[in-house]
Amino acid sequence: TVRGQENVKDVTGGYVVVANHSSHLDTPLIMGGLPRKLVRYLAAGAAADYFFDIWWRRGLTALFFNAFPVQRTAGGIRSVNAKALLERGIPLLVFPEGTRSKNGNFGQFKPGAAALASSCDVPCIPVALVGVHIAHPRGTNWPRRGRLPVGVIIGEPMRALPGENPVDFTVRIKAEITRLRDANTADILGQSKGAQK
């Protein structure tokens, strides 16, 4: 299920998609859920220590997801390429948790994506992924069999407020992604909100 495409119909140029992260399905689902005109040049941040460590995985990741390496650090994004890409108008997809959730709960959002968007004066597009940790749990090689329900919920673009620091902007982004997830989980998964943990 994809919801909220109308929220980004007027977006042009560079932007940062910020989403929760729980599965290797996240990137292809987001790329398939956003309007085609927005994902044509979308570059996905991928963990350098995993996706760029072996030549064949590096090649496949770059080919299929237009990925760039992100060094996972306490501060968030450390990639000399990310800012240069945004400044050239190339949009980015970043998972600020830095790693996949084990159970669907949100981890700590690092402020790198918010800092990057603020420094380049581009919007962040919040995206909530629903049920993906159930369809392809962390630690499994393949998605589960069947057509399990998943959702991609696209929020309205957000910008840093005047004088807002990246940490506070990150708190607002996480709150919006949480709101999008909570408002859509029961309907998409066909169960009570309390079951989505």
N, C-alpha and C positions, 0 to 999 in steps of 0.2 A: 504494500500500500504506500503510495506517495501522496503527501499532502503539502500544501503551501507553495507550489510552484508560482502562484500568482504574486507571492511576496517578493519575488526577485525578477519580475518581468522587465523592470526598468534599470537593472544593474548593468553597468558597462565598465570596461577597463579592469584594473586590478582590484582584487578583493581577497579576503581570507575566509575560507570555509572552516568553521570550528565545530567539531563534533565529538560526542562521547565515543569511546573505543572499547570494543569487546570481542572482535572477531576479525579474521582475515577477510571476511566478506564485506567489511565496512566500506573500504575504498570503492570496490566495484558497485556496491549498492548506492553510494552517494553519487558516483559518476553517472549511474543509470537513472537516478532520481531527479537530478538537477536538469533544467531545460538544456537541450542540446547546444544552444548558442553559448551557454555559460561554461560548458565543460570541454569545448573544443581544444583549448590550450591549458586547461587546468593541470597544474603540477602538484603531485602528492608528496608530502614529506614522509620519508620512510626511514626507519631506524638504521643508521649506518652500520651498527655492530651486528645486525642480523641480515638485512636485505642487501647490503653491499659488501659483505665479507667474502663471498665466494663468487668467482667470475660468472658462472652460469646464472646464479640467482640475481646478481647485479644486472646482468643483461636483460633477463626476463622482466624484472621489476621496472627498469627504466623503459623498456619497450611497451609493456602493456599499461603501465600507470603513469607514464611521463614523470617518473619519480626523481626526487633529488634527495641526497643523504642528509639526515639530521642527526647530530651528535646528541644523545640523550644525556642531559646534565641536570643538576638541581635547579638551575636557572631557566631551563626550557630550551628554546631553539638556539643552537649554535651552528649556523651554516652560513658560510660566506655567500652562498648562492641565493638564499631566500630573499634578502632585501633587494639584490640586483634584479631578480626575477620580477618582483612586485613593481619596482621602479620602471621596468620596461612594459608594465601593463599586463603581466602574466599572473593570473590568479593562482592561489595556493590552497591546498587542503592540508590542515594540520590537526592532529589529535593532541590536545594539550595535556592529557593524562600521561603521555609518553609511553604507555604500555597498555596492553589489553586487560580489561577487567576479568576476573575469574568467575564472577557470579552476576554480572550485570549492574552491580552498584557502581556509582561514579567514584573514581579516585580523585586525588588532588589535581586541580587544573593548574599547570604552571603558567606563568604570565608571558611566556615568550611570544605566543601568537598575538596577544593583545598589544604587546610592545611593538611588534613588527607592524601591525596594522596602523597603530597610532603614529609611528615614526614615518610611515609612507603616506599617511592621510588617506587611507582606504577603509572601506567598511568591513566588518566581520559579519558573515552570514552564519547564524547559529543553526545547527542541524542536530536533531535528536534521532537516534537509532533505537528502534523498539524491537525486542525479541530476537535480535541477531545472536546474542550470546546463547540462546536456546538452540537456534538453527545450526550454528557452528561453534560449539564451545571451545574455549581456549584449551589447548593441549590435545586436541583431536586433529587428525590429518585431513579429514574430509567433512563436509556438512552432513548432518543427519539425513536419513532417507525421508522421502515424502516432501510435500509442499507445506512446510511449516510457515506460519504467518510471521512476516517481518514488516517493519514500517520505517519510512524515511520521512521525517517531518521537518520542513524547511521554514524557518522563522524569518521575520523581517530583518533587513540589514541593520546593524548596530554600529555606532561610532563612539569613540571616546568622548566624554563630555569635556568642556573646557576645564583645564587644570586637573583632569582625572588621571591618576597614575595607572600603570599597567596592572597592578595588583587589584585595584578597585574595579577596573574595567573587566578583568577576568572574573571577578565575583559576580558581576552583572551578567556576563555571558553564560556562566555556569548556571545561574538562577533561571535564565531564559530557557536554556536547554533542558533543565529539570522540569520547568513548567510545561514545555512542549511534550516531553515524554509522559509526564503524569496525566496530561489532558487527553492523550491519545492511546495509552496502553490498553485500557480495558476494552475499547472498541476494536482495536487491531488484533489483540490476542484472544478476544472473546472470553475474557475472564475478569475477575475483580482486580482493581488496581493493587491491592495488597499482595497479589500473587507475583507481581513484577518486582523482584528484589535484586 
